């Protein structure tokens, strides 16, 4: 069966990895570092609003954004609520916007060169994936690391013993109601939310785990016309959680 062709979408005038960037300096800039990511869900169009809502903290907050290949389809300048990816670079606090090509380009890798997904793991104080699509959920739950975002997640320092600091990954699932209700989704959510989920030992007070799942809305009219669960948590609530987890307020 012939495969449908994908539109050629590129972040032409958006900076990917700058080979001259001083990552050591960025780690010690005395700012709070938010790594924000979007995957292939309609809720990707909320990313500009999330970033804009964090503008009051730009004096102490730095933001870097990762878009998977499929997420790019939702921000192509189609409308006012769907600006171009390149325009996000001009929003307050945004230092860089990355696509999958940034991982290995523009020059072939050589020994001693930076590895972007490792640098981003070290740099981030918090990784927020909003939205988390069904496809990327499946990848994370099974350890697949076939793009920049999933490589960052797979390389995450899950107990703080590598980088000396325990850090979280917040995920906000967003998908069609039938996809959300599918039995495999519940299994994968349990992996992230229960097996790998953040929890605190009541006796010792010690925190374990690294994933925090932000459940979708219970019922909503979805972009596809279906009514039910699966829509991403309201973006305003996600902003409040980011503020809380990073101690911004």
Backbone torsions as a table, in degrees:
resi	resn	phi	psi	omega
1	UNK	NA	128.4	-179.3
2	UNK	-66.1	143.4	-180.0
3	UNK	-90.7	143.3	176.5
4	UNK	-68.5	139.0	179.4
5	UNK	-78.6	145.8	178.0
6	UNK	-94.9	140.2	175.7
7	UNK	-62.4	144.9	-179.4
8	UNK	-81.9	101.2	-178.0
9	UNK	-112.3	129.0	-179.9
10	UNK	-139.6	151.9	177.1
11	UNK	-94.4	74.0	-168.5
12	UNK	-63.0	-46.5	-175.6
13	UNK	-106.1	19.5	175.3
14	UNK	-102.6	133.6	-178.7
15	UNK	-65.4	131.5	169.3
16	UNK	-94.9	-140.3	179.3
17	UNK	-73.9	126.1	176.8
18	UNK	-89.6	114.4	-176.3
19	UNK	-63.3	-16.9	-180.0
20	UNK	-94.8	-0.4	-176.8
21	UNK	-65.1	136.6	178.1
22	UNK	-91.7	94.6	-177.0
23	UNK	-67.8	-33.5	178.3
24	UNK	-61.2	-40.6	179.0
25	UNK	-66.6	-37.6	-178.6
26	UNK	-68.1	-26.0	179.4
27	UNK	-74.4	-23.1	-175.9
28	UNK	-119.5	37.9	-177.6
29	UNK	-91.2	6.6	179.0
30	UNK	59.7	31.7	176.3
31	UNK	-119.9	161.6	175.4
32	UNK	-89.0	134.8	-172.0
33	UNK	-111.8	116.9	176.8
34	UNK	-109.0	120.7	173.1
35	UNK	-100.7	113.3	-175.5
36	UNK	-110.2	132.8	-176.1
37	UNK	-132.7	151.4	176.8
38	UNK	-132.4	142.4	179.1
39	UNK	-120.3	-172.1	-169.1
40	UNK	-75.1	69.8	176.6
41	UNK	-138.2	149.8	179.0
42	UNK	-54.0	-31.9	-177.4
43	UNK	-64.1	-6.8	173.5
44	UNK	-55.2	-28.5	-178.6
45	UNK	-65.6	-9.6	178.3
46	UNK	-86.3	-9.9	-178.7
47	UNK	-56.4	-46.7	179.0
48	UNK	-58.8	-36.0	179.4
49	UNK	-69.5	-39.5	177.4
50	UNK	-61.4	-45.9	-179.7
51	UNK	-63.2	-45.8	-177.8
52	UNK	-63.0	-35.3	-179.7
53	UNK	-68.2	-20.0	179.3
54	UNK	-91.5	4.4	-177.9
55	UNK	-56.7	-35.4	-179.8
56	UNK	-60.8	-14.4	-175.8
57	UNK	-105.8	11.3	-173.1
58	UNK	-66.2	-15.1	176.6
59	UNK	-70.2	-16.3	180.0
60	UNK	-136.6	1.6	-175.9
61	UNK	-120.0	130.6	173.2
62	UNK	-113.9	138.2	-176.6
63	UNK	-123.6	132.4	169.6
64	UNK	-123.5	144.4	-171.3
65	UNK	-124.4	136.7	174.9
66	UNK	-116.2	130.8	173.2
67	UNK	-117.0	126.7	171.4
68	UNK	-70.7	168.0	-179.9
69	UNK	-56.3	-44.2	-176.4
70	UNK	-73.9	-28.7	177.9
71	UNK	-64.7	-30.5	-177.1
72	UNK	-62.3	-23.0	-178.2
73	UNK	-65.9	-19.9	-174.2
74	UNK	-94.7	-9.6	178.4
75	UNK	-128.0	83.0	-179.4
76	UNK	-128.5	21.0	-179.5
77	UNK	77.9	23.1	-177.7
78	UNK	-67.1	-30.7	-176.8
79	UNK	-160.7	178.9	-179.2
80	UNK	-61.6	-35.5	179.9
81	UNK	-84.4	-2.5	177.9
82	UNK	-127.8	68.4	-179.4
83	UNK	-68.0	174.1	178.3
84	UNK	-74.9	153.3	176.9
85	UNK	-59.9	-38.7	-177.8
86	UNK	-63.4	-28.9	-179.0
87	UNK	-69.5	-21.1	-179.2
88	UNK	-65.6	-27.1	-178.7
89	UNK	-62.4	-22.6	-178.3
90	UNK	-89.4	-5.9	179.1
91	UNK	-71.3	146.5	-177.7
92	UNK	-56.5	133.0	174.7
93	UNK	90.4	-13.4	-176.5
94	UNK	-83.3	119.5	179.7
95	UNK	-92.4	-33.6	-176.4
96	UNK	-160.9	152.6	174.3
97	UNK	-126.7	128.5	-174.3
98	UNK	-118.9	144.8	166.8
99	UNK	-116.0	-178.3	-176.5
100	UNK	-63.9	-29.7	-178.6
101	UNK	-65.8	-21.8	-178.4
102	UNK	-66.5	-23.0	-176.1
103	UNK	-59.4	-39.9	-173.1
104	UNK	-121.9	-0.8	-175.3
105	UNK	-107.8	176.4	-3.2
106	UNK	-84.6	-14.4	-178.2
107	UNK	-103.1	150.0	174.6
108	UNK	-57.4	144.2	-177.3
109	UNK	-68.8	141.6	174.5
110	UNK	-129.6	152.3	179.4
111	UNK	-52.4	131.9	-179.2
112	UNK	96.3	-14.7	179.4
113	UNK	-76.2	156.3	178.8
114	UNK	-65.9	150.3	172.9
115	UNK	-114.9	114.4	-167.3
116	UNK	-60.1	-45.7	-175.1
117	UNK	-66.5	-26.6	175.1
118	UNK	-74.8	-43.9	178.0
119	UNK	-59.5	-41.7	-179.0
120	UNK	-68.1	-37.0	175.9
121	UNK	-61.1	-45.4	179.7
122	UNK	-65.3	-37.7	-174.8
123	UNK	-71.3	-39.1	-169.6
124	UNK	-73.0	134.7	167.4
125	UNK	-87.8	-24.6	179.4
126	UNK	-155.0	135.5	172.6
127	UNK	-109.1	126.6	177.9
128	UNK	-120.4	120.6	176.6
129	UNK	-106.2	104.6	-175.6
130	UNK	-145.3	100.9	13.0
131	UNK	-93.3	158.5	170.3
132	UNK	-105.2	111.9	-178.4
133	UNK	-76.1	165.6	176.6
134	UNK	-60.1	-38.1	-178.7
135	UNK	-65.0	-47.5	-178.8
136	UNK	-72.1	-32.4	172.8
137	UNK	-55.9	-47.7	180.0
138	UNK	-61.5	-39.8	178.6
139	UNK	-63.0	-47.2	-177.4
140	UNK	-63.2	-43.7	-176.9
141	UNK	-66.3	-21.9	-177.8
142	UNK	-111.0	8.1	175.0
143	UNK	76.1	16.0	179.3
144	UNK	-72.5	137.1	-179.7
145	UNK	-137.1	73.0	-173.9
146	UNK	-108.9	10.5	174.0
147	UNK	-149.5	-179.7	-175.8
148	UNK	-60.8	-47.8	-176.7
149	UNK	-63.3	-50.0	-177.7
150	UNK	-67.8	-25.4	174.6
151	UNK	-69.1	-40.2	175.4
152	UNK	-59.9	-45.1	-178.7
153	UNK	-65.4	-40.1	-179.0
154	UNK	-69.8	-29.8	-179.9
155	UNK	-90.0	4.5	-177.2
156	UNK	-60.8	139.0	177.6
157	UNK	-79.0	93.6	-166.9
158	UNK	-70.4	-20.8	179.9
159	UNK	-127.5	5.7	176.4
160	UNK	81.0	5.7	-176.0
161	UNK	-82.0	-15.6	179.1
162	UNK	-89.2	-52.0	-177.3
163	UNK	-95.6	-7.1	178.5
164	UNK	81.6	14.2	-179.0
165	UNK	-152.0	129.7	176.4
166	UNK	-83.6	128.0	-178.2
167	UNK	-132.5	157.0	-174.3
168	UNK	-103.8	157.6	166.0
169	UNK	-117.6	118.0	175.2
170	UNK	-96.0	132.4	178.4
171	UNK	-126.1	135.7	178.7
172	UNK	-117.5	93.3	-178.8
173	UNK	-59.4	145.9	177.8
174	UNK	-153.5	119.7	-177.8
175	UNK	-165.1	171.3	176.4
176	UNK	-59.3	150.6	-177.5
177	UNK	-56.1	-44.8	-179.9
178	UNK	-64.6	-36.0	177.1
179	UNK	-67.1	-41.3	179.1
180	UNK	-65.3	-35.5	-178.1
181	UNK	-82.1	-9.5	-178.6
182	UNK	-62.3	138.0	-177.8
183	UNK	-55.7	-34.4	-177.8
184	UNK	-67.2	-29.0	178.6
185	UNK	-63.6	-43.9	179.6
186	UNK	-60.6	-40.1	179.3
187	UNK	-63.3	-43.9	-177.6
188	UNK	-70.1	-35.9	176.2
189	UNK	-65.4	-36.6	178.2
190	UNK	-63.6	-36.8	177.9
191	UNK	-60.8	-49.8	-177.6
192	UNK	-71.3	-46.1	-172.1
193	UNK	-82.7	-28.5	-176.6
194	UNK	-110.0	-56.5	-177.7
195	UNK	-65.9	-40.9	-177.8
196	UNK	-111.2	7.4	-173.3
197	UNK	-74.4	151.1	177.5
198	UNK	-67.9	130.7	174.6
199	UNK	-150.8	157.2	-179.1
200	UNK	-118.9	129.7	178.4
201	UNK	-69.8	121.1	-176.4
202	UNK	-64.4	-28.3	-179.1
203	UNK	-78.6	-52.5	-176.0
204	UNK	-92.6	-18.7	-176.1
205	UNK	77.7	3.2	-178.6
206	UNK	-76.0	137.8	-179.9
207	UNK	-96.5	136.3	175.9
208	UNK	-128.0	167.2	179.5
209	UNK	81.6	166.5	-176.7
210	UNK	-140.8	-11.4	177.9
211	UNK	-98.6	142.4	171.0
212	UNK	-129.5	118.3	-177.5
213	UNK	-94.9	126.9	176.2
214	UNK	-100.2	102.2	-172.5
215	UNK	-59.1	146.8	178.1
216	UNK	-70.6	171.9	178.7
217	UNK	-66.5	146.7	-175.9
218	UNK	-66.8	-37.4	-179.3
219	UNK	-158.7	137.1	-179.3
220	UNK	-165.2	153.4	169.9
221	UNK	-74.9	115.2	-176.8
222	UNK	-83.6	165.7	-178.9
223	UNK	-60.0	-28.0	-179.0
224	UNK	-81.1	-9.0	-179.9
225	UNK	103.2	-15.3	176.5
226	UNK	-71.1	154.0	177.4
227	UNK	-119.4	129.6	179.0
228	UNK	155.5	-161.5	-179.3
229	UNK	-79.6	168.7	176.5
230	UNK	117.9	-19.7	179.3
231	UNK	-68.5	141.1	-179.6
232	UNK	-56.6	144.9	172.4
233	UNK	-48.3	143.2	-179.4
234	UNK	-50.6	134.7	-175.1
235	UNK	-61.4	-30.5	178.3
236	UNK	-65.6	-35.0	176.9
237	UNK	-69.9	-36.0	177.5
238	UNK	-63.3	-41.0	177.8
239	UNK	-60.5	-44.2	179.5
240	UNK	-61.2	-38.8	179.3
241	UNK	-68.1	-40.3	176.1
242	UNK	-60.0	-46.6	178.9
243	UNK	-56.9	-43.3	-179.2
244	UNK	-67.7	-48.2	-175.3
245	UNK	-67.4	-28.3	179.3
246	UNK	-96.4	-1.9	179.6
247	UNK	64.2	39.2	-175.2
248	UNK	-80.0	-30.6	-174.1
249	UNK	-78.5	NA	NA
